[in-house]
């Protein structure tokens, strides 16, 4: 392969071999640029974001001593990089590509997503805004930053043939050295943000505090408009409310976000200058709780959410324990309920849990690590105080 090696690759150290080898540090920059473009949906915005992240072009020092590169990317450079098939492990000659000897840096799915967005951007009608071009698969892209100022970047993985979306601290995809950051399952995060905004709007609508000032009729009309907007949020979800979010941040235990005054005013049919500042700013508690294989994300003081799997198992435990007392064999109980003998044997002891533990399970207020898997894999003590201490109900 002739010519200069592109960003992400170096010439093979054996001068007789005309192939490329991956430069891991530069490859991380390439991947970050592909993810940034998916996030921004615009070459100019991607160039600005790349500059903020400190992502630079390949620096070359020639035999003459001339130095080239090591500078922020221009729009044209970004387009050339994002459309370079070398990153798929291919070689380009004129209009054709051929399999290369070098490894790919970008996987096929990421490549296809970026090319599709580039084609969409090149064909978009005059007057279509950046918001219109945002991918429906990541409505919160570009909206939030973490404690270190990193953007939350949409990404995904494939599991059992299913695409699972996440929002992650950008340092994890750009190669920045950081030990901690956020990796939030997208759907729970989007639901939590939607619910937090809904609670916020409800409070202001009911307290007639949507506007800074005005007549009683104007205040009531604005509150009624907020309640109507709230109903639309409940029906349409995050895709509907995302364009109203101008930005936000998350840190351990806390979520903040701002609503865009002009967009909000359009929805409410009021003047942007008249909206109360408190109405446009939301600050609330934010927690991520691991419950079994699921991550629950809660923004604000939402109602407890009982673990229905655990509740169902507790009810089965009491029913099966009564059947056992009446003389029904375990095998028959298992057969009647279409489960294995061993599963029935492990569930029945749940009927001996203390009243406080059972009440907490039914109300959804039990400790987050108290799952069905935890209980059936643990030998449950007979003493209720010991149970409550072991399972974290008391300290």
N, C-alpha and C positions, 0 to 999 in steps of 0.2 A: 504494500500500500504506500503510495507516494504522497508528497505534500506534508504540511505540518500536522502534528497530532492535535485533535480538538480537545477542548476542556474535558477532563475526566480520563484521558488516556495519555500515555507516554510511548515513544518508540521502543521497540523491543531492545533490550540491552545488547543482544547479539546483532551486530551490524549487518550480518548476512541474512537475517530474518526480517522480511518486510511485513511485519504485523504489529499490532498494538497490544499493550498491556494496560490494565486498569490502574489508574492513580486514585487510590481509595479516598484521599482527602478531597480531590477535585470531583470525584464521582458523587460524593455527598452533596456538593454544591449543585451539580446537575440535577439530582433527584429533588433537591429543595426548590429549584427553579420550576420544575414540572409541577410540583405540588402548589407552589405559589400561583402559577398561572391558573390552575383549576380553582384556586381560592378567589382570585381577583377577577378572572374572566376578561381581562383587558391588558394588552401589552404595556401600555403606559403605566397603569397602576401596578403591574408586576415589576416593572423597572424601578418604580419608587419603593415598593416593598422590599425588593432585593437590595436596594441601596441601604435601607434602614437596617436590614439584617446583616449588612457587611459582606454580601456575596459579590465577588469580583471576578473579572475575566481572567483567562489564563495568562500568567506572566512568563514572557520568554526573554532570554538574554542571548543575543546572537554573537557569533565569533567576532564581529566588528566592535562589540561592546554596546551596541544599541539595545535598549530595553523597550519591550512592547507589552502592552496589556497590564494586568493588575489593577484595572480601573472598573468603576461601575458599568453595568450593561446599558447599552442604548436599546431603543425599541427594535431597531433592525437586527442587532446582535441577538436579542432574545428570540426573535422570530426564526432566524437561521438556526439557532441552537435547538429550539423546540420542534423543528421540522427535519432535523438531521437524522437519517436512518441509521447512522453509525451507532447510535445509542441503543438500537434494537439488536446489534450484533450483525448488521448488514454493511455491505460496501456499495457505494453509489458510483455509477459510471454513466454520465449523461442523464438520460431519463429512466434508466433501469437500475435495479438493486440486485445484489447477489449475496448469498451467505458469506460472511467473513470468517476469519480465523480467530478473531478477538471475541471475548465474552460481552454480552449485553449488559448495559447499566440500568436501562428502563424496561420493566416488564410489559408484556403485550397489552394488558388491560389499561395501565396508566397511559401508555402511548396512544391507544385508541381514544381514551377519554379526552386527552389534550388535543388530538387532531380534530375530533368532532367539535370541540369548543372553538378551535381556531377557524374551522370552516363556517361555523354558525356566526362567529364574529365578522368574518369577511362578507357574509351574505346578508347581514342584518340591515333592516330598513333604516333610512335616515330618520332620526328622531327617537329611535329606540334607546332607552337609557341603560346604564350599566345594571341597574336593579332588574330590568326585564331579562337580562342575559344570565342572571344567576341560576345556577343549577338547582332544580327542584330537589335534588337528592341531598343538598346541604344548605338549607335555608338560613342557617346562622353563620355561614362562612364570612370571615372578616369582621364579625361583630364583637367578639370578646377577646380580651387579653388576660394573661395570668399574672401572678405576683411579680414576675421578673420582666413584665412587659412583652412577653412572647405572645403572638397571636395564637388562638386556638384554630388549628388547621384541620379541615376534614380529611379523613382517610378511611380506609376500609380493609377488611380481610374476608377471605372465603372460608366458611366452616360448614362442612357437610353439604356442600353445594349451595349454601345460602350466603348472600353478601351481607356482612354485618358492618354498619357504619360507626365511626367514632369521631370525636373532636379531640385532638391531642395538642399539647404544647408544641409549638413549631420547632423548638430545639431538637425534638426527637426525630424529626424528618429532615432537618437541615444539617444535622451533624454537629450541632453545638454541644460542647461538653457540659452536661448538667445531669445530676444524679436524680433529681426529683422533678415532677411536673404532672400535668393532668392527662389522663386518658379516659375520656368520658364516653360511655355508650350513647350514641347520638339520639335515639328515640327517647330514652328516659330524660336526657338533658333537655331536649326540645319540649317535652311534656311539662317538665318542672318550670322552665322559663315561661311557657304559656300560662300555667296555673298561677305563677307568681304575679304576672301582669294582670290576669283576671281578678285576683284578690285585690290588687292595688286599685284597679278601676272601680271595683265594687265599693270599696271603702270611700273613695272620693265622690262617687255618684250618690251614694246614700247620705253622705254628709254635706251634699251640695257645695263641694269645694273644688269643682272643675275649673271655674274661672276665678281670677283674682278679685274681681268686683263686678257689680252689675245689679240690675233690679231683680226682685224675687222671681219674676217671670223668666228673665234671661238665665238666671242660675238654675232654675228648675228645668228649662229647655235643654241646657247644656248637660245636665245630669241625666236626663232622659235619653239624649243622644249617646252618652257614654254607655248607658245600659243596653241600648240597641247594638252599639259596637261590640259590647261584651258578648251578646248573644251570637254575633257573627264569629267571634273568636272561638267560642265554645263549639260551634259547628265546623268551622273551616280549619282551626288549629294553627300550628306554627307557620305554615306557608302564608297565611293571611296576616299575621301580626308581625312577622320578621321585617318587612319593609319599614315598619314604624320605629324599629329599634335603631337608634343612631350609633350606639356603641355601648360597651359594658366591660366589666372585669369580674373575675372570680379569684378568691383566695380562700384558704382553709376556713370554713365556717361562714363565709360571707359572699353574697352576690350583689353587684350594683349594676344598674343599667339606666340609660337615658332614652327617652322617647323623643322623636323628632317633632318639633313644634309645628312646622308647616304641614307635614303629613297628617299629624294628629288633627290639626285644625280642619283639614279637608274632610276627614271622616266625620268630624263632629259638627261641621257647618258653622264654625265660629272663627273669629279673628285670632291668628297665632299669638299676637301681642297680648291678648286678653287671657290666655291660659295661665293658670296658677303654676309657678315654678315647681312647687312640690308635686304637682300632678305629673310633671314630665320626668321626675327623678324617682327611682325605686331602689331601695336598699333593704335587703332582707337576709335572713339566715339561709345557709346553704350547706347541706350535708349529703354525703355519699355513704350509703350503707350496703354492705355486702350481706346478702341473705341467700345462702346456698350458692347456686350457680348464677344468681341474678344480682345485678347491682341496682339498688334503688337510689334515686336522686331526689332529694326533697328541697324545695326552695320555699322558705316561709314556714309558718306554723300551720301546716296542713293537718287534716284529720288523720288519726292512726289508720294504717292500712293492714288489716289482719292477713297473715299468711294462710291463704285458703287451703293449701296442701296440708299444713300442720293442723289447722282447725278440723279438716275432714278426718285426718288420722286420729285426732283426739276423740272425736265422736265415734269412730269405728272402734276405738279401744274400749270405750264404755259398753258399747253394744256387744262386742265380742266377749268381753269379760263377763257380762251377764249370761251370755249363752254358755260360756264355759262353766259358770257356777251351776247352771241348770242341767249340766251333764252332757252338753254337746261336745264331741271330740274336736280337737284342733283341726284334724284333717277335714272334718265336715264343715267347720267354720270357713276354712280356707277354700274348699270347693264351692261353697255357697256364695263366696265373695270374689271368686275368680282370682285368687292370689295364691302364693306358695305357702306351705306350712311355716317355713322359717320367717317369712315376712309377718305372718299373723302373730307368731311368738314374740317378735321384736316390737310390734305395735301395742299389744295388749298391756304391757307394763306402763304405758302412758296414762292409764286410768288411775295409777297410784300417785300421780303428781300432786303436789300440794295444791290446795284451793287457790292460793295466790298465783301460782304458776299457771294454773288452768285459766283463771280469770284474765291474766295478762295475755295469754295466747288468744283467747276469744276476742279481746278488745284490740289486739294488735300492738300492745305496749310492751311486749316481752323484749329482752335484750336482742340486738341484731344478730348475734351469733347463735341464738337459740333456734335452730332449724330442726326439721324432722330428721335429717341425716345425723345431726349431732345427738339427738335423743336416742335413736335406734342403735347407734354405735357405742353408746355409753351405758354402763351398768348403773341403773337408777337407784340411788340409796333409798332405804325405807323411811328414814327420818326426814320430815318435811323441811326443817331448818337447814339441814345439810344439803338437801336438794336445791333450795333457793340460793344458798351460798355458792354451790358448785356451778349452777347455771347462770350466775350473775345477776340474780334479782335483788340480792342484798350484798353488802360488802362488809 
